[in-house]
Amino acid sequence: MENELELLAALAQQENALQFTTFSSDTALALGLKVIELARYKQKSITVQISVNGKLLFQHAMQGATADQADWIRRKSNVVLRFGRSSYAVGCDYRQRGVAFDQQKHLPAEDYAAFGGAFPILLRGSGMIGTAAVSGLRQAEDHALLVEALQAVLN
């Protein structure tokens, strides 16, 4: 439980720190390309998607990616859109409270997946405008790859 609480605190700090002052199609392109660059460097095969206000701005499936990854992205992004937090944070929060996220009848598993890899695109002072999501690795790795790319683009 203590590790979950520490992880939740770290995830909340990331969400607070990783906010944009502006976000455009060019920003989405830079972020998406950074995710791909980092995945290549780590010799990983992933799918990445970035959407703002319901508009798809970037999507790429690397060589070796599977069709399931796009559905995982959809389901993880739905969690972000519903809760306004990273999909990893939502899943950790449910686990910390001893509640099985996939057993929530109002959140069908075919549409929601509270696993790491989707992150809110946040505008400082305005709130969430979209989602960035990665799929293809273990949930902590999906999340870490996305956070690393966000940090690089924001700096």
N, C-alpha and C positions, 0 to 999 in steps of 0.2 A: 504494500500500500504506500509506503513512504517513497519508494522509487517512482510510483505512478504520480504522486503529488509533486515530486521534484520535476518529473518530465512535464507535467501539466504547467508548472510555473515557467519552465524553459520555453514551452510552446507559446504560452501567452506573451512572453517577452519577445519572441520572434515576430508574432503578429503585431505587436506594438511597434517594433523597430522597422519591419519591412513594409513600409508604406511609401507610396509615391506622392509627389506634389503635382505631377501631371502624368497622364498615360495616354498614348496614342497608338495607332497601328504600327508606327516605327518602333515604339517601345516594346510592343508585343513581338515584333520580328526580332529585335535584339535579345529579348528574354528567351524566345523559342530557340534561336540559334545558339545561345549560351548553354541552354540545357543540352542540346545535341552535341556541342563541342565537349562539354564535361562528360557526357555519356561515352563518346568516342574515346576520350582520353582514358577513361576507366574500363574500356572495352566491354561496355554493356549495351544491350539492345533494348530500346524503350520506344514508347509512343508518347508524344507530348501534345497538349492542346491548350490554347489560350482563347478565352471568350470574354467579351465586355458587353454588358447590357444586352445579352442574348445574341450577340453577333460574333461568329467565329472569326478570329483574327489570325490564328496560326494553328496549324496542325501538321504533324509529321510522324510517320511510322518508320523507324529505322529498319534496315535490312535485318531480318530475323525476328522482327516483332510479330506478335500473333493478333488475330482478329479480336480475341477476347479483351485485349488491352483497351480498345476503344470503348467497350462496354463498361469496363472497370472505371475508366475516366468519367464516363457519363454518370455512373452511380456515385463515385466519390465527389464529383462536382455537385451533384444534387444535395449531398450532405452539406457542403460549404454554402450553397445557396440557401438552404433551409435554416442553418444555424449561424452563419456569418463567421465561422471559425474554420481552421484547417480541419480536414477530415481526420487527420491523426489526433488532433486535440479532442475532437468529439468522441472518437473511439476510446481514447484514454480516459476521458471523463466518465463515460458509461462503465468501463471496466473498474475504475476506481470506486464507483458507487455500487458495484456488484450487480449491475443490470446488463443483460445481454441485448446489445443494440439490435441484432438481427431478429430478435423476438418481439420487437415493438410492432403491434398490429397496424398502427397508423403510419408506419414507415416500412413499406414492403421491401424485402431483401432484393427483389428484382429491380428496384429503382434506387435504393440507397445502400451504400457500403461505407462504413465508418472505419476505413483503413487509410494509412498514410499515403500521401501522394497528391492531394488537391489542396490548394492554398487560396485564400481570398486575395483578389487584387484590391488593395485598399488605397484610397486617396486620403491623405492626411487632412483632417478637418471635414471630410465629406462622407467617408464610410466606404462600404464595399461597392465596387462597380462591376466586378466580374470574377473569373476564376482562372487559375493556371493549374494544370494537372499533368502528372506523369504516371505511367504504369509500365510494369515490366520487371520490376525488382521486388525484393521484400519490402514491406510497407515502410520500415524505418529508412531504407535506402532510397525509395521513391521520394519520401519527404526530404531527406538530407540533400539529395541531388537538386531538387527544386529550390530549397532554401539557399544552397550555394549559388545557384544561378541568380536568384533574386538579389542576394547580397552583391554579387559582381555587377549586375546591371544598375543597382542603386548607388554604387560607389564610383 
